[in-house]
Amino acid sequence: MKKAFATLAIVSLALGSAYAGCGKVVTNEGKLKSFDAATKAVVVEGKDGKEAKLTLTPSAKGADDAAKLVGKDVKVDSEHGKITSIAKA
């Protein structure tokens, strides 16, 4: 029983770490409703009216131009709520 439990624990840890960097990219397209420079919070209002609240990372492509894009149509790619790129649509 102890061996079975230990084996199960090892397999669970191995599979869990394999999914940690899953690389699933979500694309939001719509109007950039707001950008808070202090918290790096971005709100994108989609074409369907739903809002997506995301966090801008320093390594994101187009991060320097985020403040200039407020009120414009944008395309935002993100992984787990962290923006990887932001650009004018």
Residue pairs with C-beta under 8 A, 6 or more apart in sequence:
23 79
24 79
24 80
25 77
25 78
25 79
25 84
26 77
26 78
26 79
27 75
27 76
27 77
28 44
28 46
28 52
28 54
28 75
28 76
28 78
29 44
29 46
29 47
29 73
29 74
29 75
29 76
29 89
30 44
30 45
30 46
30 47
30 73
30 74
31 44
31 45
31 71
31 72
31 73
31 74
32 42
32 43
32 44
32 66
32 69
32 70
32 71
32 72
32 73
32 74
32 76
32 86
33 43
33 44
33 45
33 51
33 70
34 41
34 42
34 43
34 70
35 41
35 42
35 43
35 56
35 66
35 67
35 69
35 70
36 42
37 67
39 55
40 55
40 56
40 57
41 53
41 54
41 55
41 56
42 53
42 54
42 55
42 56
42 66
42 76
42 83
42 86
43 51
43 52
43 53
43 54
44 51
44 52
44 54
44 74
44 76
45 51
46 52
52 76
53 81
54 76
54 78
54 81
54 82
54 83
55 81
55 82
55 83
56 63
56 66
56 83
56 86
57 63
57 82
57 83
57 84
59 84
60 82
60 83
60 84
60 85
60 86
61 84
61 85
61 86
61 87
62 85
62 86
62 87
63 83
63 86
65 86
66 86
69 86
69 88
72 88
72 89
73 88
73 89
74 86
74 87
74 88
74 89
75 85
75 86
75 87
75 88
75 89
76 83
76 85
76 86
77 83
77 84
77 85
77 86
78 84
